[in-house]
C-alpha cells in the first residue's frame, strides 16, 4: 500500500492491479522493500513543499475507483493505515491467547529516550 501511494504522490504508475500481492515475499525481500519504501518517504518529506502538500492529486485506486486527495491527506492515510493493521494483529493475537506486546507510541518514545521518564511533574497548561 505504501508503494502504491508513493506513486500516487508523484503522479507515477505503480503497476499494481490489486492491493495484495499473489505471492508472499521472503522475509529478507520484504524487509528490504520496507526499508526502501521508508527511505523513499523520508526523502520525499525533505523535498516536498507546503504548497505541494495542499495540492489535490487525482488517481485511481487498485479496484478501479477514481479518487482525489491532497498529498497531505495521502500521507496521513499512509501513516494511519498501519495503525489499522497493528490493531488487527493485536486482535488476532488475543484470539489465540497470546498477549499482544505493549508497543504504543508513548512506550516507543520512552524506550527510545528513557530520560523522558525522569522529567519533573509540570503544571498543566492553563493552570
MOQUIVEN-V711417 format. One record per backbone hydrogen bond with DSSP energy under -1.0 kcal/mol. CO is the residue of the C=O (numbers start at 1). NH is the residue of the N-H. Records with the same first field share a line. If there is no record, write none. Layout:
# MOQUIVEN-V711417
CO = NH, NH
This chain:
# MOQUIVEN-V711417
1 = 5
2 = 6
3 = 7
4 = 8
5 = 9
7 = 12
26 = 30
27 = 31
28 = 32
29 = 33
30 = 34
31 = 35
32 = 36
33 = 37
34 = 38
35 = 39
36 = 40
37 = 41
38 = 42
39 = 43
40 = 44
41 = 45
42 = 46
44 = 47, 48
49 = 53
50 = 54
53 = 72
55 = 71
57 = 69
59 = 67
61 = 64
65 = 61
67 = 59
69 = 57
70 = 74
71 = 75
72 = 76
73 = 77
74 = 78
75 = 79
76 = 80
77 = 81
80 = 84
81 = 85
82 = 86
83 = 87
84 = 88
85 = 89
86 = 90
87 = 91
88 = 92
89 = 93
90 = 94
91 = 95
92 = 96
93 = 98
94 = 97
101 = 103
104 = 108
105 = 109
106 = 110
107 = 111
108 = 112
109 = 113
113 = 116
114 = 117
115 = 118
116 = 119
124 = 127
